[in-house]
Amino acid sequence: MRRYVLALLITLVPAVAWADQTTMLHLTQSATVLVQPDDFVVGFAVQADAVGPATAQARVNRLAAEVLAEAAKVKGAKVDTGAYGVWQQGKPEVWHANQTIAVHGPDAAALLKLAGAAQAQGVTVQQLGWRLSPAAMQAAEQKAQMEALAALKARARQAATVLGLHFTHFQEVRLGPPPAVPVPRVTMSMAARAPGAPPPVAASEEQSVTQSVSGVAVLAKD
């Protein structure tokens, strides 16, 4: 039994000695990249008031059909139809119908023209704005993540130098949580415009995409 205990102690000594010569450094690093948005979004609200729900619905359906028909002519545009509702508005005899439509694509000029034409017909434009498409967002996230990892490694080496040690490797690395779903950068919200008025305009600004990483760096004596 004594030989067994002695052998066990001898076996543990090198491991303890090795551990005494290492330092675990916990680091967190983030990186941000600026990206030009590539997806323009126009949000419409088709609304109508009438005496009786059927009349209100008929007006909304006609206007919505016109918006969808014109949107189909915009190259590369995609359409998402949203909530549709009919309810009494104020007085019992007045009914309100509403249909939301979102049209998005890379051709901002054509979509702005669509927005102006829809406004002239009495359709409300709820939002205009640029956003990153899913593909552009994924590419930006990957770029930011690679920059964050490179910066994390550089910080580990710098810290090791200050501490009189050297960086050997990362014992653990964690990537940040998934980012929130991107939303359009709304530039304006407006109701129907007067006949002959110029169509709306919208400027494009670079959007920032940030990714965070963390890790446990192993530092050792020189």
C-alpha positions as a Markdown table, in Angstrom:
| # | Residue | x | y | z |
|---|---|---|---|---|
| 1 | Met | 0.0 | 0.0 | 0.0 |
| 2 | Arg | 2.8 | 2.4 | 0.8 |
| 3 | Arg | 4.5 | 1.8 | -2.6 |
| 4 | Tyr | 1.2 | 2.5 | -4.3 |
| 5 | Val | 0.7 | 5.9 | -2.5 |
| 6 | Leu | 4.3 | 6.9 | -3.2 |
| 7 | Ala | 4.0 | 6.1 | -6.9 |
| 8 | Leu | 0.8 | 8.1 | -7.1 |
| 9 | Leu | 2.5 | 11.2 | -5.6 |
| 10 | Ile | 5.4 | 10.9 | -7.9 |
| 11 | Thr | 3.0 | 10.8 | -10.9 |
| 12 | Leu | 1.2 | 14.0 | -9.8 |
| 13 | Val | 4.3 | 16.1 | -9.3 |
| 14 | Pro | 5.1 | 16.9 | -12.9 |
| 15 | Ala | 1.4 | 17.9 | -13.6 |
| 16 | Val | 1.5 | 20.3 | -10.7 |
| 17 | Ala | 4.8 | 21.8 | -11.7 |
| 18 | Trp | 3.5 | 22.3 | -15.3 |
| 19 | Ala | 0.4 | 24.0 | -14.0 |
| 20 | Asp | 2.4 | 26.4 | -11.9 |
| 21 | Gln | 4.1 | 27.7 | -15.0 |
| 22 | Thr | 1.0 | 28.6 | -17.0 |
| 23 | Thr | -1.5 | 31.5 | -16.7 |
| 24 | Met | -5.0 | 31.5 | -18.0 |
| 25 | Leu | -6.1 | 34.8 | -19.5 |
| 26 | His | -9.8 | 35.5 | -20.1 |
| 27 | Leu | -10.4 | 37.9 | -23.0 |
| 28 | Thr | -13.4 | 39.4 | -24.8 |
| 29 | Gln | -13.1 | 41.2 | -28.1 |
| 30 | Ser | -15.5 | 42.7 | -30.6 |
| 31 | Ala | -15.1 | 44.1 | -34.1 |
| 32 | Thr | -17.4 | 46.2 | -36.3 |
| 33 | Val | -17.5 | 46.5 | -40.0 |
| 34 | Leu | -19.3 | 49.1 | -42.1 |
| 35 | Val | -21.4 | 47.8 | -45.0 |
| 36 | Gln | -23.4 | 49.5 | -47.7 |
| 37 | Pro | -27.0 | 48.2 | -47.6 |
| 38 | Asp | -28.2 | 46.4 | -50.7 |
| 39 | Asp | -32.0 | 45.9 | -50.0 |
| 40 | Phe | -34.5 | 48.8 | -50.2 |
| 41 | Val | -37.8 | 48.4 | -48.5 |
| 42 | Val | -41.1 | 50.2 | -49.0 |
| 43 | Gly | -44.0 | 49.5 | -46.6 |
| 44 | Phe | -47.5 | 50.3 | -47.7 |
| 45 | Ala | -50.8 | 50.5 | -45.8 |
| 46 | Val | -53.8 | 50.3 | -48.0 |
| 47 | Gln | -56.8 | 51.7 | -46.2 |
| 48 | Ala | -60.4 | 52.5 | -46.8 |
| 49 | Asp | -63.5 | 53.7 | -44.9 |
| 50 | Ala | -67.0 | 52.9 | -46.1 |
| 51 | Val | -70.6 | 52.3 | -44.9 |
| 52 | Gly | -70.6 | 48.6 | -44.7 |
| 53 | Pro | -67.6 | 46.1 | -44.5 |
| 54 | Ala | -68.0 | 44.8 | -48.1 |
| 55 | Thr | -67.6 | 48.2 | -49.6 |
| 56 | Ala | -64.5 | 49.0 | -47.5 |
| 57 | Gln | -63.0 | 45.6 | -48.4 |
| 58 | Ala | -63.7 | 46.1 | -52.1 |
| 59 | Arg | -61.8 | 49.4 | -52.1 |
| 60 | Val | -58.8 | 48.0 | -50.3 |
| 61 | Asn | -58.7 | 44.9 | -52.5 |
| 62 | Arg | -58.7 | 47.1 | -55.6 |
| 63 | Leu | -55.9 | 49.4 | -54.4 |
| 64 | Ala | -53.9 | 46.4 | -53.1 |
| 65 | Ala | -54.2 | 44.7 | -56.4 |
| 66 | Glu | -52.9 | 47.8 | -58.2 |
| 67 | Val | -49.9 | 48.0 | -55.9 |
| 68 | Leu | -49.1 | 44.3 | -56.4 |
| 69 | Ala | -49.4 | 44.6 | -60.1 |
| 70 | Glu | -47.0 | 47.5 | -60.3 |
| 71 | Ala | -44.6 | 45.8 | -57.9 |
| 72 | Ala | -44.4 | 42.8 | -60.1 |
| 73 | Lys | -43.0 | 45.1 | -62.8 |
| 74 | Val | -40.0 | 46.1 | -60.7 |
| 75 | Lys | -37.0 | 43.8 | -61.6 |
| 76 | Gly | -35.7 | 41.8 | -58.6 |
| 77 | Ala | -38.4 | 43.0 | -56.2 |
| 78 | Lys | -40.1 | 40.7 | -53.7 |
| 79 | Val | -43.5 | 41.2 | -52.1 |
| 80 | Asp | -44.7 | 40.3 | -48.6 |
| 81 | Thr | -48.3 | 40.8 | -47.8 |
| 82 | Gly | -49.0 | 41.4 | -44.1 |
| 83 | Ala | -52.1 | 41.8 | -41.9 |
| 84 | Tyr | -55.5 | 42.3 | -43.4 |
| 85 | Gly | -58.4 | 43.5 | -41.2 |
| 86 | Val | -61.9 | 44.9 | -41.3 |
| 87 | Trp | -63.5 | 46.6 | -38.3 |
| 88 | Gln | -66.0 | 49.2 | -37.2 |
| 89 | Gln | -64.5 | 52.7 | -37.1 |
| 90 | Gly | -66.1 | 55.0 | -34.6 |
| 91 | Lys | -69.8 | 55.1 | -35.6 |
| 92 | Pro | -71.5 | 51.7 | -36.0 |
| 93 | Glu | -72.2 | 52.4 | -39.7 |
| 94 | Val | -68.6 | 53.2 | -40.6 |
| 95 | Trp | -66.2 | 50.3 | -41.4 |
| 96 | His | -62.5 | 50.4 | -41.9 |
| 97 | Ala | -60.5 | 48.0 | -43.9 |
| 98 | Asn | -56.7 | 47.7 | -43.9 |
| 99 | Gln | -54.0 | 45.7 | -45.8 |
| 100 | Thr | -50.2 | 46.0 | -45.3 |
| 101 | Ile | -47.8 | 45.3 | -48.1 |
| 102 | Ala | -44.0 | 45.3 | -48.1 |
| 103 | Val | -42.0 | 45.5 | -51.3 |
| 104 | His | -38.2 | 45.2 | -51.3 |
| 105 | Gly | -35.4 | 44.8 | -53.7 |
| 106 | Pro | -32.1 | 46.3 | -54.9 |
| 107 | Asp | -33.6 | 48.9 | -57.3 |
| 108 | Ala | -34.3 | 51.8 | -55.0 |
| 109 | Ala | -35.2 | 54.2 | -57.9 |
| 110 | Ala | -37.9 | 51.9 | -59.2 |
| 111 | Leu | -39.3 | 51.3 | -55.7 |
| 112 | Leu | -39.4 | 55.0 | -54.9 |
| 113 | Lys | -41.3 | 55.5 | -58.2 |
| 114 | Leu | -43.7 | 52.8 | -57.1 |
| 115 | Ala | -44.1 | 54.5 | -53.8 |
| 116 | Gly | -44.9 | 57.8 | -55.4 |
| 117 | Ala | -47.5 | 56.3 | -57.8 |
| 118 | Ala | -49.1 | 54.4 | -54.9 |
| 119 | Gln | -49.3 | 57.6 | -52.8 |
| 120 | Ala | -51.0 | 59.4 | -55.7 |
| 121 | Gln | -53.7 | 56.7 | -55.6 |
| 122 | Gly | -54.3 | 57.3 | -51.9 |
| 123 | Val | -52.1 | 54.5 | -50.5 |
| 124 | Thr | -50.2 | 55.4 | -47.3 |
| 125 | Val | -46.4 | 54.8 | -47.4 |
| 126 | Gln | -45.5 | 53.8 | -43.8 |
| 127 | Gln | -41.8 | 53.3 | -44.3 |
| 128 | Leu | -38.9 | 53.7 | -46.7 |
| 129 | Gly | -35.5 | 52.5 | -45.9 |
| 130 | Trp | -32.4 | 50.6 | -46.7 |
| 131 | Arg | -31.3 | 47.3 | -45.0 |
| 132 | Leu | -28.9 | 44.5 | -45.5 |
| 133 | Ser | -30.1 | 41.5 | -47.4 |
| 134 | Pro | -29.6 | 38.1 | -45.6 |
| 135 | Ala | -26.6 | 37.3 | -47.8 |
| 136 | Ala | -25.0 | 40.6 | -47.2 |
| 137 | Met | -25.6 | 40.4 | -43.5 |
| 138 | Gln | -24.1 | 36.9 | -43.3 |
| 139 | Ala | -21.0 | 38.1 | -45.2 |
| 140 | Ala | -20.6 | 41.1 | -42.9 |
| 141 | Glu | -21.0 | 38.9 | -39.8 |
| 142 | Gln | -18.3 | 36.6 | -41.0 |
| 143 | Lys | -15.9 | 39.4 | -41.8 |
| 144 | Ala | -16.5 | 41.0 | -38.4 |
| 145 | Gln | -16.0 | 37.7 | -36.7 |
| 146 | Met | -12.7 | 37.1 | -38.4 |
| 147 | Glu | -11.5 | 40.5 | -37.4 |
| 148 | Ala | -12.6 | 40.0 | -33.8 |
| 149 | Leu | -10.7 | 36.6 | -33.7 |
| 150 | Ala | -7.6 | 38.2 | -35.1 |
| 151 | Ala | -7.8 | 41.0 | -32.6 |
| 152 | Leu | -8.4 | 38.5 | -29.8 |
| 153 | Lys | -5.2 | 36.7 | -30.7 |
| 154 | Ala | -3.2 | 39.9 | -30.9 |
| 155 | Arg | -4.4 | 41.0 | -27.5 |
| 156 | Ala | -3.4 | 37.7 | -26.0 |
| 157 | Arg | 0.1 | 38.1 | -27.4 |
| 158 | Gln | 0.4 | 41.7 | -26.2 |
| 159 | Ala | -0.8 | 40.8 | -22.7 |
| 160 | Ala | 1.7 | 37.9 | -22.5 |
| 161 | Thr | 4.6 | 40.3 | -23.4 |
| 162 | Val | 3.6 | 42.7 | -20.7 |
| 163 | Leu | 3.4 | 39.9 | -18.2 |
| 164 | Gly | 6.8 | 38.5 | -19.1 |
| 165 | Leu | 5.2 | 35.4 | -20.6 |
| 166 | His | 4.4 | 34.1 | -24.1 |
| 167 | Phe | 1.1 | 33.1 | -25.7 |
| 168 | Thr | 0.9 | 29.4 | -26.5 |
| 169 | His | -2.7 | 28.7 | -27.5 |
| 170 | Phe | -6.4 | 29.2 | -26.7 |
| 171 | Gln | -7.8 | 26.7 | -24.4 |
| 172 | Glu | -11.3 | 27.8 | -25.2 |
| 173 | Val | -12.9 | 30.2 | -27.7 |
| 174 | Arg | -16.6 | 31.2 | -27.8 |
| 175 | Leu | -18.3 | 33.1 | -30.6 |
| 176 | Gly | -20.9 | 35.7 | -29.7 |
| 177 | Pro | -24.7 | 35.1 | -29.7 |
| 178 | Pro | -26.6 | 35.3 | -33.0 |
| 179 | Pro | -27.3 | 39.0 | -33.8 |
| 180 | Ala | -30.8 | 40.4 | -33.9 |
| 181 | Val | -32.8 | 40.3 | -37.1 |
| 182 | Pro | -31.9 | 43.4 | -39.1 |
| 183 | Val | -34.6 | 46.1 | -39.6 |
| 184 | Pro | -34.8 | 48.7 | -42.3 |
| 185 | Arg | -33.4 | 52.1 | -41.7 |
| 186 | Val | -36.6 | 54.1 | -41.9 |
| 187 | Thr | -36.0 | 57.4 | -43.6 |
| 188 | Met | -39.6 | 58.8 | -43.6 |
| 189 | Ser | -43.2 | 58.0 | -43.0 |
| 190 | Met | -45.9 | 59.7 | -45.0 |
| 191 | Ala | -49.5 | 59.5 | -46.1 |
| 192 | Ala | -50.8 | 60.0 | -49.6 |
| 193 | Arg | -49.2 | 62.9 | -51.6 |
| 194 | Ala | -51.0 | 65.5 | -53.6 |
| 195 | Pro | -51.3 | 64.9 | -57.4 |
| 196 | Gly | -48.3 | 66.3 | -59.2 |
| 197 | Ala | -46.0 | 66.3 | -56.1 |
| 198 | Pro | -42.6 | 64.7 | -56.6 |
| 199 | Pro | -42.1 | 61.1 | -55.5 |
| 200 | Pro | -40.3 | 60.5 | -52.2 |
| 201 | Val | -36.5 | 60.2 | -52.0 |
| 202 | Ala | -34.2 | 58.2 | -49.7 |
| 203 | Ala | -30.5 | 58.3 | -49.0 |
| 204 | Ser | -28.3 | 55.2 | -48.4 |
| 205 | Glu | -25.9 | 55.1 | -45.4 |
| 206 | Glu | -23.4 | 52.5 | -44.4 |
| 207 | Gln | -24.7 | 50.2 | -41.7 |
| 208 | Ser | -22.5 | 48.7 | -38.9 |
| 209 | Val | -22.4 | 45.0 | -38.1 |
| 210 | Thr | -20.7 | 43.9 | -34.9 |
| 211 | Gln | -19.6 | 40.5 | -33.7 |
| 212 | Ser | -18.1 | 39.5 | -30.4 |
| 213 | Val | -15.8 | 36.6 | -29.4 |
| 214 | Ser | -14.2 | 35.5 | -26.1 |
| 215 | Gly | -11.5 | 33.0 | -25.2 |
| 216 | Val | -9.2 | 31.6 | -22.6 |
| 217 | Ala | -5.6 | 32.1 | -23.6 |
| 218 | Val | -2.9 | 30.0 | -22.2 |
| 219 | Leu | 0.3 | 31.9 | -21.3 |
| 220 | Ala | 3.5 | 30.2 | -20.3 |
| 221 | Lys | 6.9 | 31.3 | -19.0 |
| 222 | Asp | 9.6 | 31.9 | -21.5 |
